[in-house]
Amino acid sequence: MHLDQARARFAELRRQESGVSPDELDEIWAALPTVAAADVLGAWRGADFATGHRLSRQLVAARWHGKTFRSALDAKPLICRDESGELFSDVRLGGGEATLWNVEFRGEVTATMVYDGRPVLDHFKQVDPATLMGIMNGRPEQVLDDGRHYYFLLERD
């Protein structure tokens, strides 16, 4: 799959309401360019793909809004909405906050958020200047569902 195909299919799958194939997301991931940690600083609104992954239900229940990367050492992985709709960093759910690094994953070095309190890493690749594709990686019991990773997306907020 070449980059233009990956971007087009990414756009289609983000709108799909069910039945998104993790295998197809793997193909899109492989076609996208890596991104440096310094290039993802800022506030991001999050969403995911309708793969049926168990983490999707947990994030909906937490009212997950997105992520904020203030600096490499100040990353907020779980920006959620409270009962009144105000945004806050849910450090309880995330076991703390996070840091941002350039880390090798699947043979490529790309921006990666490392959770402070959990054996979890979120790797990112660039769809376009305002959109990232993310894949959650780490201890299998923490992130895998039926052997599959959790895929999500971030858009500049």
Residue pairs with C-beta under 8 A, 6 or more apart in sequence:
1 9
1 27
1 28
1 30
1 31
2 31
3 31
3 32
3 33
5 31
6 27
6 28
6 31
6 32
7 127
7 128
9 24
9 28
10 28
10 32
10 127
10 133
10 153
13 20
13 24
13 25
13 28
13 49
14 47
14 49
14 153
16 49
16 50
17 50
18 50
18 52
19 50
20 49
20 50
20 51
21 51
22 51
22 53
22 148
22 149
22 151
25 49
25 51
25 135
25 151
28 133
29 106
29 125
29 133
29 135
29 151
30 106
32 125
32 126
32 127
32 133
33 125
33 126
34 108
34 109
34 110
34 111
34 125
34 126
35 110
35 111
35 124
35 125
35 126
35 132
36 102
36 111
37 72
37 100
37 101
37 102
37 111
37 112
38 72
39 111
39 126
40 69
40 100
40 111
40 124
40 132
41 69
41 70
41 71
41 100
42 68
42 69
42 156
42 157
43 66
43 67
43 68
43 79
43 156
43 157
44 66
44 67
44 68
44 69
44 132
44 154
44 155
44 156
44 157
45 65
45 66
45 154
45 155
45 156
45 157
46 59
46 64
46 65
46 66
46 67
46 152
46 153
46 154
47 152
47 153
47 155
48 55
48 56
48 59
48 150
48 151
48 152
48 153
49 151
49 152
49 153
50 56
51 148
51 150
51 151
52 145
53 145
53 148
53 150
53 151
54 145
55 136
55 143
55 145
55 150
56 150
62 78
62 80
62 90
62 93
63 80
63 81
63 82
64 78
64 79
64 80
65 79
65 80
65 81
65 87
66 79
66 154
66 157
67 75
67 76
67 77
67 78
67 79
67 113
67 122
67 154
68 75
68 76
68 79
68 89
69 75
69 76
69 100
69 113
70 76
71 100
72 99
72 100
72 101
73 99
73 100
74 97
74 99
75 97
75 98
75 99
75 100
75 113
76 89
76 97
76 98
77 94
77 97
77 98
77 113
77 115
77 122
78 89
78 90
78 91
78 93
78 94
79 87
79 88
79 89
79 90
80 87
80 88
80 89
80 90
80 93
81 87
81 88
82 88
89 97
91 97
94 115
94 116
94 117
94 118
95 115
95 116
95 117
95 118
96 115
96 116
96 117
96 118
97 115
97 116
98 113
98 114
98 115
98 116
99 113
99 114
99 116
100 111
100 112
100 113
100 114
101 111
101 112
101 113
101 114
102 109
102 110
102 111
102 112
103 109
103 110
103 112
103 114
103 121
103 123
105 112
105 121
105 123
105 135
105 137
110 123
110 124
110 125
111 123
111 124
112 121
112 122
112 123
112 124
113 121
113 122
113 124
114 120
114 121
115 121
115 122
115 138
118 138
118 142
119 138
119 139
119 142
120 136
120 137
120 138
120 139
120 142
120 143
121 136
121 137
121 138
122 134
122 135
122 136
122 137
123 134
123 135
123 137
124 132
124 133
124 134
124 154
125 132
125 133
126 132
126 133
127 133
127 153
130 155
130 156
131 153
131 154
131 155
131 156
132 153
132 154
132 155
133 151
133 152
133 153
134 151
134 152
134 153
134 154
135 149
135 150
135 151
135 152
136 143
136 149
136 150
136 151
136 152
137 143
137 149
140 147
143 149
143 150
